[in-house]
């Protein structure tokens, strides 16, 4: 386990921004609208997931943390420590997504 906390914090911040970007692109961008419509026709639950940036970010965060494995805590229970990282990435993604949304709204009108 890597105990370099500044590096882990940097990783979690980067993941939060990346997750927010992916979530906003997949759930709100015009370019992904045909995909979202197709998904919603096939599966209502997945359609709802692909329309909510916050909901979508949970799944993207889980995958991102599983790949990058940043650890912010050292409880001795690795899966717990990764779960904390997932929750922090979700929270950061929600904040970043809000900033992205407000920035786009200000540019558009």
Residue frames relative to the residue before (quaternion, step in Angstrom):
aa qw qx qy qz dx dy dz
X 1.0000 0.0000 0.0000 0.0000 0.00 0.00 0.00
X 0.3789 -0.7248 0.5340 0.2144 3.59 -0.93 0.93
X 0.1722 -0.8198 0.5417 0.0701 3.58 -0.65 1.10
X 0.4197 0.6909 -0.4781 0.3435 3.59 1.22 0.36
X 0.2554 -0.8320 0.4731 0.1369 3.59 0.17 1.34
X 0.6449 0.5025 -0.3642 0.4460 3.68 0.81 -0.72
X 0.6514 0.4986 -0.3173 0.4759 3.61 0.97 -0.78
X 0.6505 0.5104 -0.3163 0.4651 3.60 0.98 -0.80
X 0.6388 0.5164 -0.3213 0.4712 3.60 1.03 -0.81
X 0.6323 0.5189 -0.3237 0.4756 3.56 1.00 -0.81
X 0.6461 0.5207 -0.3146 0.4609 3.58 0.96 -0.85
X 0.6750 0.4910 -0.2939 0.4657 3.58 0.91 -0.91
X 0.6332 0.5154 -0.3323 0.4723 3.61 1.00 -0.74
X 0.6569 0.5005 -0.3047 0.4746 3.57 0.95 -0.90
X 0.6513 0.5041 -0.3174 0.4700 3.59 0.95 -0.82
X 0.6312 0.5415 -0.3320 0.4451 3.58 0.99 -0.80
X 0.6720 0.4793 -0.2915 0.4835 3.57 0.96 -0.86
X 0.6541 0.5083 -0.3107 0.4661 3.59 0.96 -0.85
X 0.6532 0.5063 -0.3145 0.4669 3.59 0.93 -0.87
X 0.6382 0.5228 -0.3282 0.4601 3.60 0.95 -0.83
X 0.6622 0.5117 -0.3031 0.4559 3.56 0.93 -0.89
X 0.6590 0.4898 -0.3043 0.4829 3.57 0.93 -0.88
X 0.6707 0.5097 -0.3034 0.4454 3.59 0.87 -0.95
X 0.6761 0.4766 -0.3015 0.4742 3.59 0.89 -0.86
X 0.6513 0.5156 -0.3215 0.4547 3.59 0.96 -0.82
X 0.7147 0.4609 -0.2651 0.4544 3.58 0.82 -0.96
X 0.7793 0.3803 -0.1924 0.4593 3.60 0.97 -0.77
X 0.8129 0.2860 -0.1264 0.4914 3.61 1.11 -0.49
X 0.5978 0.6041 -0.3750 0.3703 3.61 1.08 -0.53
X 0.5596 -0.6127 0.4485 0.3321 3.55 -1.12 0.74
X 0.6285 0.5726 -0.3368 0.4047 3.57 1.02 -0.79
X 0.7345 0.3898 -0.2324 0.5045 3.62 1.10 -0.57
X 0.3727 0.7552 -0.4709 0.2627 3.61 1.26 0.09
X 0.6574 0.4964 -0.3472 0.4481 3.67 0.80 -0.78
X 0.6339 0.5232 -0.3262 0.4670 3.58 1.02 -0.76
X 0.6606 0.5059 -0.3088 0.4608 3.59 0.91 -0.91
X 0.6565 0.5082 -0.3171 0.4585 3.59 0.96 -0.84
X 0.6421 0.5201 -0.3155 0.4666 3.57 1.00 -0.84
X 0.6557 0.5079 -0.3085 0.4658 3.57 0.94 -0.89
X 0.6668 0.5124 -0.3107 0.4430 3.59 0.88 -0.91
X 0.6278 0.5338 -0.3362 0.4559 3.62 1.07 -0.71
X 0.7183 0.4585 -0.2490 0.4603 3.58 1.00 -0.83
X 0.8083 -0.0051 0.0567 0.5860 3.58 1.02 -0.80
X 0.3957 -0.7563 0.4708 0.2232 3.58 -0.43 1.22
X 0.6483 0.5239 -0.3258 0.4462 3.60 0.93 -0.87
X 0.6781 0.4660 -0.2900 0.4889 3.59 0.88 -0.91
X 0.6022 0.5620 -0.3484 0.4473 3.57 1.09 -0.67
X 0.6556 0.4886 -0.2991 0.4920 3.55 1.01 -0.80
X 0.6239 0.5422 -0.3310 0.4552 3.58 1.00 -0.81
X 0.7242 0.4321 -0.2347 0.4834 3.58 0.96 -0.91
X 0.6612 0.4660 -0.3321 0.4851 3.60 1.21 0.22
X 0.7035 0.4190 -0.2450 0.5192 3.60 1.27 -0.11
X 0.3618 -0.7603 0.4901 0.2254 3.62 -0.38 1.17
X 0.6470 0.5211 -0.3270 0.4505 3.59 0.98 -0.81
X 0.6675 0.4965 -0.2980 0.4681 3.59 0.89 -0.91
X 0.6656 0.5128 -0.2915 0.4572 3.54 0.91 -0.99
X 0.6393 0.5558 -0.3299 0.4166 3.59 1.00 -0.80
X 0.5581 0.5954 -0.4009 0.4163 3.61 1.11 -0.49
X 0.7102 0.4562 -0.2583 0.4699 3.55 0.86 -1.00
X 0.6478 0.5030 -0.3225 0.4726 3.57 0.99 -0.81
X 0.6302 0.5334 -0.3279 0.4592 3.61 1.02 -0.78
X 0.6343 0.5370 -0.3272 0.4497 3.56 0.95 -0.86
X 0.6781 0.4740 -0.2836 0.4849 3.58 0.91 -0.92
X 0.6666 0.5175 -0.3105 0.4376 3.59 0.87 -0.93
X 0.6846 0.4624 -0.2866 0.4852 3.58 0.92 -0.87
X 0.6146 0.5411 -0.3543 0.4516 3.60 1.03 -0.67
X 0.6879 0.4588 -0.2794 0.4881 3.59 1.07 -0.70
X 0.7707 0.3857 -0.1989 0.4666 3.60 0.74 -1.08
X 0.1446 -0.8550 0.4784 0.1382 3.58 1.21 -0.65
X 0.1803 0.7701 -0.5911 0.1583 3.61 0.68 1.00
X 0.1320 -0.7956 0.5890 0.0519 3.58 -0.95 0.84
X 0.1787 -0.8109 0.5537 0.0630 3.57 -0.65 1.15
X 0.7547 0.2900 -0.1591 0.5666 3.56 1.20 -0.51
X 0.2093 -0.7702 0.5893 0.1255 3.54 -1.23 0.38
X 0.0408 0.8429 -0.5306 0.0797 3.54 0.46 1.27
X 0.5060 -0.6181 0.4388 0.4114 3.54 1.23 -0.45
X 0.6770 0.3818 -0.2682 0.5692 3.56 1.33 -0.14
X 0.3491 -0.8066 0.4388 0.1870 3.55 0.00 1.36
X 0.6664 0.4995 -0.3165 0.4541 3.62 0.88 -0.86
X 0.6136 0.5266 -0.3400 0.4802 3.60 1.11 -0.65
X 0.6600 0.5104 -0.3024 0.4609 3.57 0.92 -0.93
X 0.6524 0.4875 -0.3130 0.4886 3.60 1.00 -0.74
X 0.6187 0.5433 -0.3419 0.4529 3.60 1.06 -0.71
X 0.6138 0.5254 -0.3404 0.4810 3.58 1.04 -0.73
X 0.6475 0.5167 -0.3159 0.4625 3.58 0.95 -0.86
X 0.6238 0.5321 -0.3376 0.4623 3.61 0.98 -0.81
X 0.6867 0.4861 -0.2888 0.4569 3.59 0.85 -0.94
X 0.6397 0.5054 -0.3265 0.4783 3.59 1.02 -0.74
X 0.6421 0.5092 -0.3255 0.4717 3.60 0.95 -0.82
X 0.6272 0.5247 -0.3376 0.4661 3.63 0.98 -0.77
X 0.6663 0.5008 -0.3050 0.4606 3.59 0.88 -0.92
X 0.6627 0.4900 -0.3026 0.4788 3.58 0.92 -0.88
X 0.6379 0.5283 -0.3272 0.4549 3.58 0.97 -0.84
X 0.6342 0.5253 -0.3331 0.4593 3.60 0.99 -0.78
X 0.6639 0.4892 -0.3058 0.4758 3.58 0.95 -0.84
X 0.6746 0.4872 -0.2942 0.4702 3.58 0.90 -0.91
X 0.6312 0.5292 -0.3353 0.4574 3.60 1.00 -0.79
X 0.6246 0.5313 -0.3312 0.4669 3.59 1.04 -0.75
X 0.6560 0.5003 -0.3044 0.4762 3.56 0.98 -0.83
X 0.6411 0.5164 -0.3188 0.4698 3.57 0.96 -0.86
X 0.6609 0.5168 -0.3049 0.4507 3.57 0.87 -0.97
X 0.6798 0.4842 -0.2908 0.4679 3.60 0.88 -0.95
X 0.6332 0.5329 -0.3318 0.4527 3.59 1.03 -0.76
X 0.6691 0.4836 -0.2962 0.4803 3.57 0.93 -0.90
X 0.6437 0.5225 -0.3225 0.4568 3.60 0.93 -0.87
X 0.6552 0.5064 -0.3174 0.4621 3.61 0.98 -0.77
X 0.6670 0.4987 -0.3044 0.4623 3.60 1.03 -0.72
X 0.6932 0.4930 -0.2680 0.4523 3.55 1.01 -0.89
X 0.7833 -0.3130 0.2105 0.4942 3.54 0.85 -0.70
